[in-house]
């Protein structure tokens, strides 16, 4: 919309749309811009005070349709043109339209109806966005784009000739202005994948992901799949697949953002490869980076001075000789805009809490030692957990992992940060569980409960609460089951991140429904609703 009240695509910042920018916080430009219009936008912007370059969003249509450089696997060309114009790392912004191209494109002909088809689609998805390997679709798409450019170049030349004769009444045709984005030197333009760049490479740093309440948790699930696992056990399998957009957890953004020499990463979803949800992350390390750590995931987790927190990783050792220690977790946190790092001592399958800088919950100077008597068994799920005290109020910006011996191969099933347990602090509970006939759903609320007194022998393993230390953890997901009665076999119904679950009442008659709220430490809190005696 221009200032004269008409729909007029400008594809650049100019006198017809600048007043809108000065009245709001950003502007989203159309998709038919050219590099020359990017340059002219920067010229206009230089005369406007109080507006940053990153408030200007140039549109790129992943389907192409006139966007500079084309669409699909060629979408990076438009991003590169924007990045070339940047005056600093912040620079101009990009708005991506139709990012579902890989699954929606009729040219790729993908289907998600079977597990095999799903994997073929996901390979293209990873190639486009996250440094994935070249797929069979790449050369086919390159050939299609070459032909498309040739056809469009011919159409554009015809438009230019027609525009030159526009005043001739014998040619009663009107043409839209030539689309400069399609003007390429076809002979000089190399084909992918030699010059290909995934979209994530144009992002200076991974975007930090938020927390759920006072807990950060991810099992890397993508909200769709053909099976579902809880703690390594398959509870559901669907030939046609399942979809739950809400059950989408953060990716290992730092690990996928830039290729690391000697480190290979991929998503896996095999029978023994998933801890929770529909997939996990496999990491193979041939040599450690110079930094000494493997960056895992960018987070935005607030911490407060004097409070204690746990970081936890569920993992599965694979091939190779595993040493008698587990990987360490490194916490990166912000100090006045500068990053600091903190290492955690190794945890182990025998303990769920390890100190970071001495025992925060004991008066005596004592170091807690992991009981390694059972050793480390390859191909079995285990965990490493560290507890640390926040030295000051700040934010955790990244979690990394440390391995002291390479080569090594491991599957990471889940990662979490959560408040350290307390001996007497409030804990989340499930209350008001009932069935809503109006919405045909099970509905519940969360509440606070206080744990019973702890035996003296166990007090040293927990942190006493006081006004400074009390942080209430959150539920990260809920698993639902039905059973005939206490002690009877539980039948899995489903999983949700909401406090509501749609299900037909007929499926619950003569059963007890068990809702298990799962915290970041993966401990469960149950609530039961009986339908056994209801009519």
N, C-alpha and C positions, 0 to 999 in steps of 0.2 A: 504494500500500500504506500503510495507516494503522498506527499503533503497536499496535493491537489485533490485527494479523495478518490483516486483511481488505482486499480490493481495494475501496477506497472513494474515489472521486474527490472531492477537496476543492476544486480550482480556486482555491485560495488558500493562503497560509501561515497555519497555525493550530496549536493544541495537539496535533492528531492527526498532524502530519508534521514539526513543528519539530525534534524530536530527530534526525531523519535529516539535516537540514541542518547541525546542529552537529557531526555525525560525518563529514561529507564536505566537498567544496569547492563544491558547488552543488546546486540542486534544480530539476527540470523539472516545472512545474505543468501541469495538463490544459488542454484547449481551451475549456471551457464557462464561463470566468470572466466576470465583469461588472466595470464600472468601480468599483462599490462594493467588490468583492472585491480589486481592486487597491489601493484606499485602505486596506482593513483589513489587507492584507499589509504595507504600509508601517508601520502602527501596531504590528503584532507585531514587525516587524524593528527598530523603534526601541528595543525592550527587550532585543535580543540584542547582546551585545558581540562585536566581532571579525568580524562578517559584513557585507559590503558589499552594496549594492543590486544591483550587477551580477552577483551570484551567484544571483539569483532569475530564472529563465527562465519567462515566461508563454508557453504554447503558442498558436500560430495555425495552423489548418488551411487551406492555400491552396485546398482544395476547399470551404471553408465548413463545412458539416455541424455547425452550432451555434456556430462561432466568432463572436466579437463582430464585428458589421459585415458578416458574410458573407465569401465567399471570392472567388477569381478576381481580377478587376480591382478588387474592393472590399476586398481584403485590407489595403489601407493604412489602413482605418478602425480596425482593431484596433491597428495600429502607432501610429496617432495617439493612441488612448486610453492606451496605455502611455507615450508620450512626454509627454503632458499631466501625467502623474503624477510625472515625474522631478523630483528635487530638484536635480540638477546634470546636467552633460553625460554623466557616466558612467551614472548612473541604473539603472533596471531593464533586464533583458535580455529578448530575445524568441527563442524557438525556433520555426523555421518547419518545418511538416510538409508533406510531399508537394509540394516545390517544382517538380516536373515537371508541374504542372497544365496548362501550355500545350500540351504534347505529348500528355498522357494524357487530357485532357478529351473526353468524348464529345459535349459541347455545341459545342466549337470545331471538331470534326471535321477535325483536321489529319492530314496524312499526310506522311511524309518520303521517300516512294518516288520522287519526281522532284525535280529541281532547283527547279522552279516552286513545288511544294508546300512544299519546304524553306524557301524564302524567305518564304512566307506565314506559316509557323509562326514563323520567326525574328523577323518584324516584331512579332508578339504578344509574344514573349519579351522583346524590347527595350522594348516599351511598359510591360510589367509591372515590369521590374527597373531599367532604365537610361535613363530620360528619352527613350525612343523616341517617334516620331510616332504620332498616333492611327491606328488601323487599322480596316478594315471590321468587325472583330469587336466593337469597343467598343460601338456602339449596340445591337447584337443582345444582347450580354451585359447591358447596362443594362436592356433591356426584360425579359429573363429574370429578373434579380434583383428587379425591381419586382414581378413576378407571384409570385415565390418568397416575398418578404416578406409579400405580402398573404395568400397561402395559409398561411404559417406563423403569421401573426398570428391568423388564424381558428382554426387548430389550437390555438394557445396559449390563446386565449380559452375554447375548449371544455375544455381541461385545467383552467383555473382554475375554471370552473363545476363541473366534475366533482369537483375537489378539495374545493370547498365542500360538496358532497353526499356526500363519501366515506363518512361514517358511516351513510348510508342503506343498509340491506341490500338494498333493491330495485335498487341500482346496483352490482352485483358487479364493478366495474372498478377496477383500480389504475393510476395514472398516475405517470410520473416527474415530478419537480418541474418547474414551468414554466421554459423556457429564456429567461431575461431577455435574453441577447444578441440575440434577435430582436425585441425591443420597440423599434421606431423610430417616430418621428413621420413617417409616410409622406409627408405633405404638405410638411413642412419639409425633408425630405431631398433635396438637389439631386442631379441626375443627373451622372455623369461625361460628358465629360472636364473640365467647368468646374471641378470641385473635386478632380480626380484628382491624386495624388502617387505617383510611382514609388517602389518600395521602397528604392532606394539613397538617396533623400533623407532617410531616417530614420537613416542611419548618419552619425555626426558627421564621421568622416574615413575615407577608403578604407583597407581593411585591407592592410597591407604584405605583399607576396608573398615567399616565401623564395627562396634560391638553390639551384642544382644544384652541389654541391661548392663550388669557388671561383669559380663563374661564374653570373651572372644572364643569362638569355636568354629572349626571347619572340618568337614570330612571330604571336601572337594566335590561333593555331589553336584550334578548339573541340572537337577530337576526333571530328568527323564532317564529311561533305561529299560532293560528287559528283566532285571532281577533286583532284589533288595536284600541287604544283609544287615544284621545287627550283631556286633561283636564277633564278626567273622562267620556267623552262621546264616545261611540263606533262609529267609522266612517267606519269601514270595518270588515267584517267577511268572512272567507273562510273555506269551509268544508274540502278541501284538504290541507289547511295550506299555509303559505307563508314563504319564506326564503330570508333574506338579511343579509349576513354576515357582511356587513359594518355597519348595524344598531345594533351593539353590544356595550353595555355600561358596565362600571365597576360594579362588584358585590360588596355587602357589605363585603369586604374581612376581615376586623377586626372582625366583628360579627360572621362570619362563621369559622374563623381560629381555634378557640379553643372553646370547649363547656364551657359555663358559667353557674354555678349553679344558678338555679332560673330563668334563661332566656331561652326562647324557640324562635327559629327563623325559618321561612319557607318562600318559595316563594309562592305567590298566584296569580291567574289569573281569578278570578270569575268576574261576571258582575259588581259588585260594588267595586271591590278590586284593580283596575288598574287606575292610574292617567295618565300615558303616556306610549305608546308602548304596550307591551304584558304581562307585569307582574309587581308586586310590592313585597315588603318585609313586612311580618307580624311579629311583635315582641310582645311577651307576657312576662311580667316581674312579677314574684311572689315575688322576693326580690332583692334588689339592691346589686351589688357586693361591696366588701370592698373598691374598688377604688372610689365608688360613681358615676361612669359613665358607660354607655353602649357603648363600642367601636363600631363604625359604619363602617368606611372605611379608609383604608390607602391611602394617596394621596402624591403627590410630586408637591406642588404648590408654586412657588416662590413669595415672597412678598418683597416690598422695603420700606425702612424706610420713614416715613412721609406720606405714601399713605394709602388710605382707601379702605376697602374691605367689601363686604357683604357675609354672609353665609345664605343659605336659605334651609328649609326643607318643603316639602308638605307632609301632613300626614292626616290620617283619624282616629279619636278616635273611639274605638269600645266599647265593653260592659264595664259596671262599671260606677261608679259615677265619672265624670270628674270634677276636680277643676276649679277655675276661672283663671287659668294661663295655658300657653302652655309649652311644653318642652323647656329646654334651649339647646343651642348648645355650645359645648366646642371645641375650636380650640387648637390643639397641634402643637407647632412649635419648630424648632431646634435652640438651642443656643450653638454654638461651640461644636456640637456633642451631647449635652444633651437636653432632651426634656423639654419644658415648656408648661404650659397649661393656657388657657385664657377662662373665661366664658363669655357668652353673656347674656344680659338681655332677658327676654322672649319677643317674638314678639306676634303678634295676627292677627286675620283676618281683623282688622280695619286699620292696618298700615303695610307698606312694608319696613320700616326702623326703627331699634331701635339701640340706642347707646350701646357701650360696656363699656367705661370708661368715661362717661360724654359726652356732646354734642360736637362733633368735628366741627360742622358747625355753631355754634352760639357763640357770644362773651359773652353773659350773662351766669351765672351759673344757668342752668335750666335743670331739668330732664323731659324728655318727658314721659308722662304716657299713657299707652294703654287704649283706650276706650273699656271697657268690657261690655258696656250696653246691647249688644246682647247676652252675655253669650257664653258658649261653647256647641255646639250641637253635640251629639253623632251621628256617621254615616254620617257626612258631611265633605267634604274635606276642609281643612284650611291650614294655613302656619305659620311658625315662622321664623323670619329673624333678624339677628343682624349685625350691622356694627362696624368695629373696625379699629383702626389705627395701622399700623405695627410699633412697637417700634424700629426696626432696620431691615436691610436687612437679610432675612432668608428664610426658606422654611416651609410651613405647612406640617406636616407629617401625621396627622390623624384628623378626625372629630368624635366626640362622642356626645351622647345625655344624658341629665340629667332629671330624673323624681323624683319629691319630695314626691310623694305618690304612694305606690304600695299596692295591685296588680293593674296592668294596662295593657291594650291591645291596640295596635295601628298598623296601616298599614302605612308604609313609601312609598310614591309614587315617590319622586325625591329629589335629593340633589344637591346643586350647591354652588360654590364660584366664585365671579366675582367682578370686580372693581366697587366701589361705583359710582353711577351716578354723573355727574357734571352739573352745571348750564349752562356752555358755552363750554364744551369740545366736541371734535368730536365724532360722533356716527356712527356705521356701517350702511351702506345702501346697496340696491340691484340695480345694474345698468346693462346696456347692455343686458337686457333680450331679447332673440331672439330664433327662431327655426332653428336648423341646419338640413338641408335636408340630408347632407352627413352622419350624425350619427343618424338621426331620433330621435333627442333629443331636449328638451328645455335646453338652456344654458344661464348662467348669470354670472356676476362678483360681487364682493363686493367692496364697495367704502366708503368714509368717507363723512359724512354730518354734518353740524352744526345746532343745534336746534334753534328755534326762541327764542327771549327774554322771560324770565320767569317772571310772575307777582310777585310783591313784596311779597305778602302773602305766596308764595310758596318757596321763596329763602331759607328760613331757613330749609327746608326739604332736600336740596341738598347741595353738597359740591362744593364751587367755585374751578375752576381749575387754576393751575399755572404750571410752568415748572416742579415742583416736583410731581404734583398730576395727571397729565393727563395719563390715561391708557385707551386704546381703547378696549372695550369689543368685543367678538366674537359671531358669530352665532353658535349655537350648533346643529341645525337641520333646515330643511325647510319643510313646509307643502304646498302642491299644490292643488288648487281647479280650477274648471271651473264654469262659470256662464253666463247667457244670457246678463247681463248688471248690472250696478251699482244698488244696492238695491235688486237684484234678489237673489234667493236662491243659495247658493254655493254647488257644488257637489264635494266631496272629490276625488282626483285623486291618491295621494300617498304622501309618506314622504321619504326624503333622507338627508344624511349628506354631500353630495357632491354638487357642483354647476352645476350639470347636471342631467337631468331626462329623461330617455328613454321612449318615448310614440309615438304611431302612430299619424300622423298629422290628419287623418280622425276624430279622437276623439275630435279634437280641433276646427274644422271648425264651424263657426257661433257662437263661444263662446269667452269670455274673460278668459284668464288664469291668476290666481292670485297666486303669489309665496310669501309665508309669511316666512321671516327669523325670527327664534326664538332665542332670547338672553338668557343668563343664568338666568336672572330675569323673564323669560318667557314672556316678552313684545315682540310684533311682529312688524316687519317692512315689508311693502308690496311693491310689484312691479306688474304691470299689463301689459299684452300683449294681444291685441285684434286681433282675427281672423275673426271678424264679416264681414269685408268688403274685405277680401282677397279672391282671386280666388283659 
